[in-house]
Amino acid sequence: MGHPRQEMFAARHWRRIAGVTMCIGAFLDFTAGRVSRAPGWVRAARAEWLYRLAIEPRRMARRYLIGNIVFLKNRLAERRRG
């Protein structure tokens, strides 16, 4: 599903799901070895998203570049509304 769709789904359906809902992002990809983790210094700088954008630009560009701009725009509009 991807972020933020998985979080919105979990928030909408948590009462109907008999169990724990966990939105774990790329954890399964990392664990399965399908996608490599960023080097430790990149993770320490909290820039793993930038590393993933560099290694998977077609898949991540919309999420990280467009999605982040839309999120920030919506957040600023929400803040202005109070």
mmCIF file of the N, C-alpha and C atoms, coordinates in Angstrom:
data_MODEL
# 
_entry.id   MODEL 
# 
loop_
_atom_site.group_PDB 
_atom_site.id 
_atom_site.type_symbol 
_atom_site.label_atom_id 
_atom_site.label_alt_id 
_atom_site.label_comp_id 
_atom_site.label_asym_id 
_atom_site.label_entity_id 
_atom_site.label_seq_id 
_atom_site.pdbx_PDB_ins_code 
_atom_site.Cartn_x 
_atom_site.Cartn_y 
_atom_site.Cartn_z 
_atom_site.occupancy 
_atom_site.B_iso_or_equiv 
_atom_site.pdbx_formal_charge 
_atom_site.auth_seq_id 
_atom_site.auth_comp_id 
_atom_site.auth_asym_id 
_atom_site.auth_atom_id 
_atom_site.pdbx_PDB_model_num 
ATOM 1   N N  . MET A 1 1  ? 0.817   -1.211  0.000   1.00 0.00 ? 1  MET A N  1 
ATOM 2   C CA . MET A 1 1  ? 0.000   0.000   0.000   1.00 0.00 ? 1  MET A CA 1 
ATOM 3   C C  . MET A 1 1  ? 0.848   1.258   0.000   1.00 0.00 ? 1  MET A C  1 
ATOM 4   N N  . GLY A 1 2  ? 1.887   1.243   0.776   1.00 0.00 ? 2  GLY A N  1 
ATOM 5   C CA . GLY A 1 2  ? 2.751   2.420   0.847   1.00 0.00 ? 2  GLY A CA 1 
ATOM 6   C C  . GLY A 1 2  ? 2.245   3.465   1.818   1.00 0.00 ? 2  GLY A C  1 
ATOM 7   N N  . HIS A 1 3  ? 3.127   4.379   2.093   1.00 0.00 ? 3  HIS A N  1 
ATOM 8   C CA . HIS A 1 3  ? 2.838   5.463   3.021   1.00 0.00 ? 3  HIS A CA 1 
ATOM 9   C C  . HIS A 1 3  ? 2.244   6.613   2.222   1.00 0.00 ? 3  HIS A C  1 
ATOM 10  N N  . PRO A 1 4  ? 1.251   7.312   2.601   1.00 0.00 ? 4  PRO A N  1 
ATOM 11  C CA . PRO A 1 4  ? 0.495   7.232   3.841   1.00 0.00 ? 4  PRO A CA 1 
ATOM 12  C C  . PRO A 1 4  ? -0.755  6.362   3.744   1.00 0.00 ? 4  PRO A C  1 
ATOM 13  N N  . ARG A 1 5  ? -0.951  5.716   2.588   1.00 0.00 ? 5  ARG A N  1 
ATOM 14  C CA . ARG A 1 5  ? -2.167  4.938   2.390   1.00 0.00 ? 5  ARG A CA 1 
ATOM 15  C C  . ARG A 1 5  ? -2.348  3.859   3.454   1.00 0.00 ? 5  ARG A C  1 
ATOM 16  N N  . GLN A 1 6  ? -1.264  3.194   3.844   1.00 0.00 ? 6  GLN A N  1 
ATOM 17  C CA . GLN A 1 6  ? -1.387  2.131   4.842   1.00 0.00 ? 6  GLN A CA 1 
ATOM 18  C C  . GLN A 1 6  ? -1.805  2.684   6.197   1.00 0.00 ? 6  GLN A C  1 
ATOM 19  N N  . GLU A 1 7  ? -1.303  3.852   6.568   1.00 0.00 ? 7  GLU A N  1 
ATOM 20  C CA . GLU A 1 7  ? -1.682  4.455   7.837   1.00 0.00 ? 7  GLU A CA 1 
ATOM 21  C C  . GLU A 1 7  ? -3.140  4.913   7.830   1.00 0.00 ? 7  GLU A C  1 
ATOM 22  N N  . MET A 1 8  ? -3.585  5.450   6.706   1.00 0.00 ? 8  MET A N  1 
ATOM 23  C CA . MET A 1 8  ? -4.980  5.887   6.606   1.00 0.00 ? 8  MET A CA 1 
ATOM 24  C C  . MET A 1 8  ? -5.914  4.679   6.661   1.00 0.00 ? 8  MET A C  1 
ATOM 25  N N  . PHE A 1 9  ? -5.534  3.595   5.990   1.00 0.00 ? 9  PHE A N  1 
ATOM 26  C CA . PHE A 1 9  ? -6.326  2.362   6.045   1.00 0.00 ? 9  PHE A CA 1 
ATOM 27  C C  . PHE A 1 9  ? -6.415  1.851   7.480   1.00 0.00 ? 9  PHE A C  1 
ATOM 28  N N  . ALA A 1 10 ? -5.287  1.790   8.170   1.00 0.00 ? 10 ALA A N  1 
ATOM 29  C CA . ALA A 1 10 ? -5.265  1.294   9.554   1.00 0.00 ? 10 ALA A CA 1 
ATOM 30  C C  . ALA A 1 10 ? -6.121  2.172   10.461  1.00 0.00 ? 10 ALA A C  1 
ATOM 31  N N  . ALA A 1 11 ? -6.034  3.484   10.292  1.00 0.00 ? 11 ALA A N  1 
ATOM 32  C CA . ALA A 1 11 ? -6.828  4.397   11.119  1.00 0.00 ? 11 ALA A CA 1 
ATOM 33  C C  . ALA A 1 11 ? -8.320  4.250   10.852  1.00 0.00 ? 11 ALA A C  1 
ATOM 34  N N  . ARG A 1 12 ? -8.681  4.008   9.600   1.00 0.00 ? 12 ARG A N  1 
ATOM 35  C CA . ARG A 1 12 ? -10.096 3.869   9.234   1.00 0.00 ? 12 ARG A CA 1 
ATOM 36  C C  . ARG A 1 12 ? -10.695 2.543   9.688   1.00 0.00 ? 12 ARG A C  1 
ATOM 37  N N  . HIS A 1 13 ? -9.898  1.484   9.695   1.00 0.00 ? 13 HIS A N  1 
ATOM 38  C CA . HIS A 1 13 ? -10.448 0.142   9.908   1.00 0.00 ? 13 HIS A CA 1 
ATOM 39  C C  . HIS A 1 13 ? -10.013 -0.530  11.205  1.00 0.00 ? 13 HIS A C  1 
ATOM 40  N N  . TRP A 1 14 ? -9.377  0.166   12.113  1.00 0.00 ? 14 TRP A N  1 
ATOM 41  C CA . TRP A 1 14 ? -8.802  -0.497  13.286  1.00 0.00 ? 14 TRP A CA 1 
ATOM 42  C C  . TRP A 1 14 ? -9.850  -1.184  14.146  1.00 0.00 ? 14 TRP A C  1 
ATOM 43  N N  . ARG A 1 15 ? -11.062 -0.673  14.184  1.00 0.00 ? 15 ARG A N  1 
ATOM 44  C CA . ARG A 1 15 ? -12.102 -1.312  15.015  1.00 0.00 ? 15 ARG A CA 1 
ATOM 45  C C  . ARG A 1 15 ? -12.567 -2.645  14.419  1.00 0.00 ? 15 ARG A C  1 
ATOM 46  N N  . ARG A 1 16 ? -12.523 -2.760  13.105  1.00 0.00 ? 16 ARG A N  1 
ATOM 47  C CA . ARG A 1 16 ? -12.996 -3.981  12.439  1.00 0.00 ? 16 ARG A CA 1 
ATOM 48  C C  . ARG A 1 16 ? -11.942 -5.069  12.328  1.00 0.00 ? 16 ARG A C  1 
ATOM 49  N N  . ILE A 1 17 ? -10.697 -4.729  12.556  1.00 0.00 ? 17 ILE A N  1 
ATOM 50  C CA . ILE A 1 17 ? -9.616  -5.706  12.422  1.00 0.00 ? 17 ILE A CA 1 
ATOM 51  C C  . ILE A 1 17 ? -9.393  -6.370  13.776  1.00 0.00 ? 17 ILE A C  1 
ATOM 52  N N  . ALA A 1 18 ? -9.560  -7.672  13.809  1.00 0.00 ? 18 ALA A N  1 
ATOM 53  C CA . ALA A 1 18 ? -9.384  -8.416  15.064  1.00 0.00 ? 18 ALA A CA 1 
ATOM 54  C C  . ALA A 1 18 ? -7.906  -8.724  15.251  1.00 0.00 ? 18 ALA A C  1 
ATOM 55  N N  . GLY A 1 19 ? -7.187  -7.802  15.797  1.00 0.00 ? 19 GLY A N  1 
ATOM 56  C CA . GLY A 1 19 ? -5.757  -8.000  16.006  1.00 0.00 ? 19 GLY A CA 1 
ATOM 57  C C  . GLY A 1 19 ? -5.016  -6.684  15.977  1.00 0.00 ? 19 GLY A C  1 
ATOM 58  N N  . VAL A 1 20 ? -3.728  -6.783  15.897  1.00 0.00 ? 20 VAL A N  1 
ATOM 59  C CA . VAL A 1 20 ? -2.861  -5.614  15.897  1.00 0.00 ? 20 VAL A CA 1 
ATOM 60  C C  . VAL A 1 20 ? -2.541  -5.229  14.460  1.00 0.00 ? 20 VAL A C  1 
ATOM 61  N N  . THR A 1 21 ? -2.616  -3.958  14.165  1.00 0.00 ? 21 THR A N  1 
ATOM 62  C CA . THR A 1 21 ? -2.253  -3.457  12.841  1.00 0.00 ? 21 THR A CA 1 
ATOM 63  C C  . THR A 1 21 ? -0.913  -2.746  12.956  1.00 0.00 ? 21 THR A C  1 
ATOM 64  N N  . MET A 1 22 ? 0.007   -3.131  12.098  1.00 0.00 ? 22 MET A N  1 
ATOM 65  C CA . MET A 1 22 ? 1.333   -2.506  12.109  1.00 0.00 ? 22 MET A CA 1 
ATOM 66  C C  . MET A 1 22 ? 1.664   -2.014  10.707  1.00 0.00 ? 22 MET A C  1 
ATOM 67  N N  . CYS A 1 23 ? 2.020   -0.774  10.599  1.00 0.00 ? 23 CYS A N  1 
ATOM 68  C CA . CYS A 1 23 ? 2.449   -0.185  9.329   1.00 0.00 ? 23 CYS A CA 1 
ATOM 69  C C  . CYS A 1 23 ? 3.969   -0.145  9.379   1.00 0.00 ? 23 CYS A C  1 
ATOM 70  N N  . ILE A 1 24 ? 4.589   -1.076  8.687   1.00 0.00 ? 24 ILE A N  1 
ATOM 71  C CA . ILE A 1 24 ? 6.027   -1.278  8.873   1.00 0.00 ? 24 ILE A CA 1 
ATOM 72  C C  . ILE A 1 24 ? 6.883   -0.798  7.708   1.00 0.00 ? 24 ILE A C  1 
ATOM 73  N N  . GLY A 1 25 ? 6.267   -0.166  6.739   1.00 0.00 ? 25 GLY A N  1 
ATOM 74  C CA . GLY A 1 25 ? 7.048   0.413   5.646   1.00 0.00 ? 25 GLY A CA 1 
ATOM 75  C C  . GLY A 1 25 ? 7.892   -0.614  4.915   1.00 0.00 ? 25 GLY A C  1 
ATOM 76  N N  . ALA A 1 26 ? 9.153   -0.309  4.733   1.00 0.00 ? 26 ALA A N  1 
ATOM 77  C CA . ALA A 1 26 ? 10.060  -1.147  3.949   1.00 0.00 ? 26 ALA A CA 1 
ATOM 78  C C  . ALA A 1 26 ? 10.719  -2.255  4.769   1.00 0.00 ? 26 ALA A C  1 
ATOM 79  N N  . PHE A 1 27 ? 10.277  -2.450  5.985   1.00 0.00 ? 27 PHE A N  1 
ATOM 80  C CA . PHE A 1 27 ? 10.899  -3.456  6.846   1.00 0.00 ? 27 PHE A CA 1 
ATOM 81  C C  . PHE A 1 27 ? 10.991  -4.830  6.173   1.00 0.00 ? 27 PHE A C  1 
ATOM 82  N N  . LEU A 1 28 ? 9.911   -5.279  5.551   1.00 0.00 ? 28 LEU A N  1 
ATOM 83  C CA . LEU A 1 28 ? 9.932   -6.600  4.911   1.00 0.00 ? 28 LEU A CA 1 
ATOM 84  C C  . LEU A 1 28 ? 10.896  -6.632  3.726   1.00 0.00 ? 28 LEU A C  1 
ATOM 85  N N  . ASP A 1 29 ? 10.958  -5.554  2.972   1.00 0.00 ? 29 ASP A N  1 
ATOM 86  C CA . ASP A 1 29 ? 11.918  -5.486  1.856   1.00 0.00 ? 29 ASP A CA 1 
ATOM 87  C C  . ASP A 1 29 ? 13.346  -5.571  2.372   1.00 0.00 ? 29 ASP A C  1 
ATOM 88  N N  . PHE A 1 30 ? 13.635  -4.869  3.460   1.00 0.00 ? 30 PHE A N  1 
ATOM 89  C CA . PHE A 1 30 ? 14.984  -4.904  4.042   1.00 0.00 ? 30 PHE A CA 1 
ATOM 90  C C  . PHE A 1 30 ? 15.298  -6.294  4.584   1.00 0.00 ? 30 PHE A C  1 
ATOM 91  N N  . THR A 1 31 ? 14.349  -6.866  5.316   1.00 0.00 ? 31 THR A N  1 
ATOM 92  C CA . THR A 1 31 ? 14.556  -8.177  5.936   1.00 0.00 ? 31 THR A CA 1 
ATOM 93  C C  . THR A 1 31 ? 14.742  -9.275  4.887   1.00 0.00 ? 31 THR A C  1 
ATOM 94  N N  . ALA A 1 32 ? 13.988  -9.193  3.805   1.00 0.00 ? 32 ALA A N  1 
ATOM 95  C CA . ALA A 1 32 ? 14.085  -10.191 2.742   1.00 0.00 ? 32 ALA A CA 1 
ATOM 96  C C  . ALA A 1 32 ? 15.325  -9.991  1.872   1.00 0.00 ? 32 ALA A C  1 
ATOM 97  N N  . GLY A 1 33 ? 16.008  -8.882  2.042   1.00 0.00 ? 33 GLY A N  1 
ATOM 98  C CA . GLY A 1 33 ? 17.192  -8.609  1.238   1.00 0.00 ? 33 GLY A CA 1 
ATOM 99  C C  . GLY A 1 33 ? 16.880  -8.070  -0.144  1.00 0.00 ? 33 GLY A C  1 
ATOM 100 N N  . ARG A 1 34 ? 15.637  -7.718  -0.373  1.00 0.00 ? 34 ARG A N  1 
ATOM 101 C CA . ARG A 1 34 ? 15.225  -7.183  -1.668  1.00 0.00 ? 34 ARG A CA 1 
ATOM 102 C C  . ARG A 1 34 ? 15.759  -5.772  -1.891  1.00 0.00 ? 34 ARG A C  1 
ATOM 103 N N  . VAL A 1 35 ? 15.827  -4.998  -0.808  1.00 0.00 ? 35 VAL A N  1 
ATOM 104 C CA . VAL A 1 35 ? 16.328  -3.625  -0.861  1.00 0.00 ? 35 VAL A CA 1 
ATOM 105 C C  . VAL A 1 35 ? 17.402  -3.487  0.205   1.00 0.00 ? 35 VAL A C  1 
ATOM 106 N N  . SER A 1 36 ? 18.520  -2.867  -0.158  1.00 0.00 ? 36 SER A N  1 
ATOM 107 C CA . SER A 1 36 ? 19.591  -2.698  0.832   1.00 0.00 ? 36 SER A CA 1 
ATOM 108 C C  . SER A 1 36 ? 19.338  -1.461  1.689   1.00 0.00 ? 36 SER A C  1 
ATOM 109 N N  . ARG A 1 37 ? 19.764  -1.541  2.928   1.00 0.00 ? 37 ARG A N  1 
ATOM 110 C CA . ARG A 1 37 ? 19.665  -0.399  3.835   1.00 0.00 ? 37 ARG A CA 1 
ATOM 111 C C  . ARG A 1 37 ? 20.763  0.601   3.480   1.00 0.00 ? 37 ARG A C  1 
ATOM 112 N N  . ALA A 1 38 ? 20.515  1.814   3.849   1.00 0.00 ? 38 ALA A N  1 
ATOM 113 C CA . ALA A 1 38 ? 21.518  2.863   3.658   1.00 0.00 ? 38 ALA A CA 1 
ATOM 114 C C  . ALA A 1 38 ? 22.664  2.631   4.633   1.00 0.00 ? 38 ALA A C  1 
ATOM 115 N N  . PRO A 1 39 ? 23.851  3.135   4.315   1.00 0.00 ? 39 PRO A N  1 
ATOM 116 C CA . PRO A 1 39 ? 24.963  3.026   5.264   1.00 0.00 ? 39 PRO A CA 1 
ATOM 117 C C  . PRO A 1 39 ? 24.587  3.681   6.597   1.00 0.00 ? 39 PRO A C  1 
ATOM 118 N N  . GLY A 1 40 ? 25.238  3.245   7.645   1.00 0.00 ? 40 GLY A N  1 
ATOM 119 C CA . GLY A 1 40 ? 24.935  3.737   8.985   1.00 0.00 ? 40 GLY A CA 1 
ATOM 120 C C  . GLY A 1 40 ? 24.981  5.243   9.131   1.00 0.00 ? 40 GLY A C  1 
ATOM 121 N N  . TRP A 1 41 ? 25.963  5.877   8.495   1.00 0.00 ? 41 TRP A N  1 
ATOM 122 C CA . TRP A 1 41 ? 26.070  7.331   8.631   1.00 0.00 ? 41 TRP A CA 1 
ATOM 123 C C  . TRP A 1 41 ? 24.901  8.048   7.967   1.00 0.00 ? 41 TRP A C  1 
ATOM 124 N N  . VAL A 1 42 ? 24.348  7.449   6.897   1.00 0.00 ? 42 VAL A N  1 
ATOM 125 C CA . VAL A 1 42 ? 23.179  8.043   6.229   1.00 0.00 ? 42 VAL A CA 1 
ATOM 126 C C  . VAL A 1 42 ? 21.955  7.903   7.135   1.00 0.00 ? 42 VAL A C  1 
ATOM 127 N N  . ARG A 1 43 ? 21.796  6.732   7.740   1.00 0.00 ? 43 ARG A N  1 
ATOM 128 C CA . ARG A 1 43 ? 20.681  6.531   8.675   1.00 0.00 ? 43 ARG A CA 1 
ATOM 129 C C  . ARG A 1 43 ? 20.811  7.445   9.878   1.00 0.00 ? 43 ARG A C  1 
ATOM 130 N N  . ALA A 1 44 ? 22.033  7.619   10.381  1.00 0.00 ? 44 ALA A N  1 
ATOM 131 C CA . ALA A 1 44 ? 22.251  8.500   11.536  1.00 0.00 ? 44 ALA A CA 1 
ATOM 132 C C  . ALA A 1 44 ? 21.883  9.945   11.200  1.00 0.00 ? 44 ALA A C  1 
ATOM 133 N N  . ALA A 1 45 ? 22.075  10.322  9.947   1.00 0.00 ? 45 ALA A N  1 
ATOM 134 C CA . ALA A 1 45 ? 21.719  11.673  9.497   1.00 0.00 ? 45 ALA A CA 1 
ATOM 135 C C  . ALA A 1 45 ? 20.237  11.781  9.161   1.00 0.00 ? 45 ALA A C  1 
ATOM 136 N N  . ARG A 1 46 ? 19.503  10.680  9.356   1.00 0.00 ? 46 ARG A N  1 
ATOM 137 C CA . ARG A 1 46 ? 18.068  10.600  9.047   1.00 0.00 ? 46 ARG A CA 1 
ATOM 138 C C  . ARG A 1 46 ? 17.794  10.922  7.579   1.00 0.00 ? 46 ARG A C  1 
ATOM 139 N N  . ALA A 1 47 ? 18.646  10.399  6.691   1.00 0.00 ? 47 ALA A N  1 
ATOM 140 C CA . ALA A 1 47 ? 18.529  10.672  5.263   1.00 0.00 ? 47 ALA A CA 1 
ATOM 141 C C  . ALA A 1 47 ? 18.355  9.387   4.454   1.00 0.00 ? 47 ALA A C  1 
ATOM 142 N N  . GLU A 1 48 ? 17.830  8.331   5.085   1.00 0.00 ? 48 GLU A N  1 
ATOM 143 C CA . GLU A 1 48 ? 17.642  7.087   4.339   1.00 0.00 ? 48 GLU A CA 1 
ATOM 144 C C  . GLU A 1 48 ? 16.695  7.287   3.170   1.00 0.00 ? 48 GLU A C  1 
ATOM 145 N N  . TRP A 1 49 ? 15.739  8.184   3.314   1.00 0.00 ? 49 TRP A N  1 
ATOM 146 C CA . TRP A 1 49 ? 14.822  8.466   2.219   1.00 0.00 ? 49 TRP A CA 1 
ATOM 147 C C  . TRP A 1 49 ? 15.588  8.972   0.992   1.00 0.00 ? 49 TRP A C  1 
ATOM 148 N N  . LEU A 1 50 ? 16.643  9.775   1.204   1.00 0.00 ? 50 LEU A N  1 
ATOM 149 C CA . LEU A 1 50 ? 17.440  10.296  0.109   1.00 0.00 ? 50 LEU A CA 1 
ATOM 150 C C  . LEU A 1 50 ? 18.250  9.179   -0.562  1.00 0.00 ? 50 LEU A C  1 
ATOM 151 N N  . TYR A 1 51 ? 18.761  8.267   0.239   1.00 0.00 ? 51 TYR A N  1 
ATOM 152 C CA . TYR A 1 51 ? 19.482  7.098   -0.276  1.00 0.00 ? 51 TYR A CA 1 
ATOM 153 C C  . TYR A 1 51 ? 18.540  6.241   -1.131  1.00 0.00 ? 51 TYR A C  1 
ATOM 154 N N  . ARG A 1 52 ? 17.335  5.999   -0.617  1.00 0.00 ? 52 ARG A N  1 
ATOM 155 C CA . ARG A 1 52 ? 16.376  5.186   -1.372  1.00 0.00 ? 52 ARG A CA 1 
ATOM 156 C C  . ARG A 1 52 ? 15.936  5.880   -2.653  1.00 0.00 ? 52 ARG A C  1 
ATOM 157 N N  . LEU A 1 53 ? 15.816  7.183   -2.616  1.00 0.00 ? 53 LEU A N  1 
ATOM 158 C CA . LEU A 1 53 ? 15.493  7.948   -3.820  1.00 0.00 ? 53 LEU A CA 1 
ATOM 159 C C  . LEU A 1 53 ? 16.602  7.787   -4.856  1.00 0.00 ? 53 LEU A C  1 
ATOM 160 N N  . ALA A 1 54 ? 17.858  7.777   -4.399  1.00 0.00 ? 54 ALA A N  1 
ATOM 161 C CA . ALA A 1 54 ? 18.989  7.630   -5.319  1.00 0.00 ? 54 ALA A CA 1 
ATOM 162 C C  . ALA A 1 54 ? 19.055  6.237   -5.936  1.00 0.00 ? 54 ALA A C  1 
ATOM 163 N N  . ILE A 1 55 ? 18.715  5.179   -5.169  1.00 0.00 ? 55 ILE A N  1 
ATOM 164 C CA . ILE A 1 55 ? 18.815  3.834   -5.729  1.00 0.00 ? 55 ILE A CA 1 
ATOM 165 C C  . ILE A 1 55 ? 17.550  3.373   -6.451  1.00 0.00 ? 55 ILE A C  1 
ATOM 166 N N  . GLU A 1 56 ? 16.404  4.001   -6.173  1.00 0.00 ? 56 GLU A N  1 
ATOM 167 C CA . GLU A 1 56 ? 15.149  3.654   -6.845  1.00 0.00 ? 56 GLU A CA 1 
ATOM 168 C C  . GLU A 1 56 ? 14.404  4.916   -7.273  1.00 0.00 ? 56 GLU A C  1 
ATOM 169 N N  . PRO A 1 57 ? 14.987  5.728   -8.154  1.00 0.00 ? 57 PRO A N  1 
ATOM 170 C CA . PRO A 1 57 ? 14.365  7.022   -8.471  1.00 0.00 ? 57 PRO A CA 1 
ATOM 171 C C  . PRO A 1 57 ? 12.979  6.922   -9.098  1.00 0.00 ? 57 PRO A C  1 
ATOM 172 N N  . ARG A 1 58 ? 12.765  5.964   -9.972  1.00 0.00 ? 58 ARG A N  1 
ATOM 173 C CA . ARG A 1 58 ? 11.445  5.867   -10.614 1.00 0.00 ? 58 ARG A CA 1 
ATOM 174 C C  . ARG A 1 58 ? 10.345  5.533   -9.617  1.00 0.00 ? 58 ARG A C  1 
ATOM 175 N N  . ARG A 1 59 ? 10.657  4.666   -8.682  1.00 0.00 ? 59 ARG A N  1 
ATOM 176 C CA . ARG A 1 59 ? 9.651   4.241   -7.708  1.00 0.00 ? 59 ARG A CA 1 
ATOM 177 C C  . ARG A 1 59 ? 9.453   5.256   -6.594  1.00 0.00 ? 59 ARG A C  1 
ATOM 178 N N  . MET A 1 60 ? 10.503  5.940   -6.198  1.00 0.00 ? 60 MET A N  1 
ATOM 179 C CA . MET A 1 60 ? 10.433  6.799   -5.017  1.00 0.00 ? 60 MET A CA 1 
ATOM 180 C C  . MET A 1 60 ? 10.231  8.285   -5.311  1.00 0.00 ? 60 MET A C  1 
ATOM 181 N N  . ALA A 1 61 ? 10.467  8.728   -6.539  1.00 0.00 ? 61 ALA A N  1 
ATOM 182 C CA . ALA A 1 61 ? 10.390  10.161  -6.844  1.00 0.00 ? 61 ALA A CA 1 
ATOM 183 C C  . ALA A 1 61 ? 9.019   10.740  -6.524  1.00 0.00 ? 61 ALA A C  1 
ATOM 184 N N  . ARG A 1 62 ? 7.981   10.071  -6.951  1.00 0.00 ? 62 ARG A N  1 
ATOM 185 C CA . ARG A 1 62 ? 6.635   10.598  -6.697  1.00 0.00 ? 62 ARG A CA 1 
ATOM 186 C C  . ARG A 1 62 ? 6.363   10.678  -5.201  1.00 0.00 ? 62 ARG A C  1 
ATOM 187 N N  . ARG A 1 63 ? 6.754   9.643   -4.475  1.00 0.00 ? 63 ARG A N  1 
ATOM 188 C CA . ARG A 1 63 ? 6.513   9.597   -3.039  1.00 0.00 ? 63 ARG A CA 1 
ATOM 189 C C  . ARG A 1 63 ? 7.289   10.680  -2.307  1.00 0.00 ? 63 ARG A C  1 
ATOM 190 N N  . TYR A 1 64 ? 8.585   10.765  -2.563  1.00 0.00 ? 64 TYR A N  1 
ATOM 191 C CA . TYR A 1 64 ? 9.430   11.654  -1.779  1.00 0.00 ? 64 TYR A CA 1 
ATOM 192 C C  . TYR A 1 64 ? 9.446   13.090  -2.272  1.00 0.00 ? 64 TYR A C  1 
ATOM 193 N N  . LEU A 1 65 ? 9.398   13.308  -3.563  1.00 0.00 ? 65 LEU A N  1 
ATOM 194 C CA . LEU A 1 65 ? 9.474   14.667  -4.076  1.00 0.00 ? 65 LEU A CA 1 
ATOM 195 C C  . LEU A 1 65 ? 8.093   15.316  -4.127  1.00 0.00 ? 65 LEU A C  1 
ATOM 196 N N  . ILE A 1 66 ? 7.176   14.709  -4.846  1.00 0.00 ? 66 ILE A N  1 
ATOM 197 C CA . ILE A 1 66 ? 5.835   15.285  -4.961  1.00 0.00 ? 66 ILE A CA 1 
ATOM 198 C C  . ILE A 1 66 ? 5.050   15.110  -3.667  1.00 0.00 ? 66 ILE A C  1 
ATOM 199 N N  . GLY A 1 67 ? 5.080   13.924  -3.095  1.00 0.00 ? 67 GLY A N  1 
ATOM 200 C CA . GLY A 1 67 ? 4.320   13.652  -1.873  1.00 0.00 ? 67 GLY A CA 1 
ATOM 201 C C  . GLY A 1 67 ? 4.717   14.538  -0.713  1.00 0.00 ? 67 GLY A C  1 
ATOM 202 N N  . ASN A 1 68 ? 6.004   14.776  -0.538  1.00 0.00 ? 68 ASN A N  1 
ATOM 203 C CA . ASN A 1 68 ? 6.457   15.630  0.561   1.00 0.00 ? 68 ASN A CA 1 
ATOM 204 C C  . ASN A 1 68 ? 6.021   17.075  0.358   1.00 0.00 ? 68 ASN A C  1 
ATOM 205 N N  . ILE A 1 69 ? 6.058   17.561  -0.872  1.00 0.00 ? 69 ILE A N  1 
ATOM 206 C CA . ILE A 1 69 ? 5.624   18.931  -1.155  1.00 0.00 ? 69 ILE A CA 1 
ATOM 207 C C  . ILE A 1 69 ? 4.135   19.078  -0.886  1.00 0.00 ? 69 ILE A C  1 
ATOM 208 N N  . VAL A 1 70 ? 3.347   18.106  -1.328  1.00 0.00 ? 70 VAL A N  1 
ATOM 209 C CA . VAL A 1 70 ? 1.899   18.146  -1.081  1.00 0.00 ? 70 VAL A CA 1 
ATOM 210 C C  . VAL A 1 70 ? 1.620   18.098  0.423   1.00 0.00 ? 70 VAL A C  1 
ATOM 211 N N  . PHE A 1 71 ? 2.332   17.235  1.141   1.00 0.00 ? 71 PHE A N  1 
ATOM 212 C CA . PHE A 1 71 ? 2.155   17.149  2.587   1.00 0.00 ? 71 PHE A CA 1 
ATOM 213 C C  . PHE A 1 71 ? 2.453   18.486  3.252   1.00 0.00 ? 71 PHE A C  1 
ATOM 214 N N  . LEU A 1 72 ? 3.592   19.097  2.914   1.00 0.00 ? 72 LEU A N  1 
ATOM 215 C CA . LEU A 1 72 ? 3.961   20.375  3.519   1.00 0.00 ? 72 LEU A CA 1 
ATOM 216 C C  . LEU A 1 72 ? 2.949   21.470  3.190   1.00 0.00 ? 72 LEU A C  1 
ATOM 217 N N  . LYS A 1 73 ? 2.479   21.490  1.955   1.00 0.00 ? 73 LYS A N  1 
ATOM 218 C CA . LYS A 1 73 ? 1.470   22.468  1.554   1.00 0.00 ? 73 LYS A CA 1 
ATOM 219 C C  . LYS A 1 73 ? 0.199   22.298  2.380   1.00 0.00 ? 73 LYS A C  1 
ATOM 220 N N  . ASN A 1 74 ? -0.249  21.050  2.536   1.00 0.00 ? 74 ASN A N  1 
ATOM 221 C CA . ASN A 1 74 ? -1.449  20.786  3.325   1.00 0.00 ? 74 ASN A CA 1 
ATOM 222 C C  . ASN A 1 74 ? -1.252  21.127  4.791   1.00 0.00 ? 74 ASN A C  1 
ATOM 223 N N  . ARG A 1 75 ? -0.076  20.833  5.303   1.00 0.00 ? 75 ARG A N  1 
ATOM 224 C CA . ARG A 1 75 ? 0.215   21.136  6.711   1.00 0.00 ? 75 ARG A CA 1 
ATOM 225 C C  . ARG A 1 75 ? 0.230   22.628  6.970   1.00 0.00 ? 75 ARG A C  1 
ATOM 226 N N  . LEU A 1 76 ? 0.826   23.396  6.063   1.00 0.00 ? 76 LEU A N  1 
ATOM 227 C CA . LEU A 1 76 ? 0.839   24.850  6.203   1.00 0.00 ? 76 LEU A CA 1 
ATOM 228 C C  . LEU A 1 76 ? -0.577  25.425  6.127   1.00 0.00 ? 76 LEU A C  1 
ATOM 229 N N  . ALA A 1 77 ? -1.396  24.909  5.198   1.00 0.00 ? 77 ALA A N  1 
ATOM 230 C CA . ALA A 1 77 ? -2.785  25.369  5.083   1.00 0.00 ? 77 ALA A CA 1 
ATOM 231 C C  . ALA A 1 77 ? -3.551  25.043  6.364   1.00 0.00 ? 77 ALA A C  1 
ATOM 232 N N  . GLU A 1 78 ? -3.322  23.865  6.906   1.00 0.00 ? 78 GLU A N  1 
ATOM 233 C CA . GLU A 1 78 ? -3.979  23.466  8.148   1.00 0.00 ? 78 GLU A CA 1 
ATOM 234 C C  . GLU A 1 78 ? -3.563  24.382  9.298   1.00 0.00 ? 78 GLU A C  1 
ATOM 235 N N  . ARG A 1 79 ? -2.309  24.719  9.353   1.00 0.00 ? 79 ARG A N  1 
ATOM 236 C CA . ARG A 1 79 ? -1.801  25.603  10.420  1.00 0.00 ? 79 ARG A CA 1 
ATOM 237 C C  . ARG A 1 79 ? -2.419  26.994  10.313  1.00 0.00 ? 79 ARG A C  1 
ATOM 238 N N  . ARG A 1 80 ? -2.564  27.484  9.071   1.00 0.00 ? 80 ARG A N  1 
ATOM 239 C CA . ARG A 1 80 ? -3.179  28.806  8.879   1.00 0.00 ? 80 ARG A CA 1 
ATOM 240 C C  . ARG A 1 80 ? -4.628  28.829  9.328   1.00 0.00 ? 80 ARG A C  1 
ATOM 241 N N  . ARG A 1 81 ? -5.325  27.708  9.127   1.00 0.00 ? 81 ARG A N  1 
ATOM 242 C CA . ARG A 1 81 ? -6.744  27.620  9.540   1.00 0.00 ? 81 ARG A CA 1 
ATOM 243 C C  . ARG A 1 81 ? -6.893  27.558  11.050  1.00 0.00 ? 81 ARG A C  1 
ATOM 244 N N  . GLY A 1 82 ? -5.810  27.196  11.715  1.00 0.00 ? 82 GLY A N  1 
ATOM 245 C CA . GLY A 1 82 ? -5.843  27.120  13.183  1.00 0.00 ? 82 GLY A CA 1 
ATOM 246 C C  . GLY A 1 82 ? -6.117  25.773  13.613  1.00 0.00 ? 82 GLY A C  1 
# 
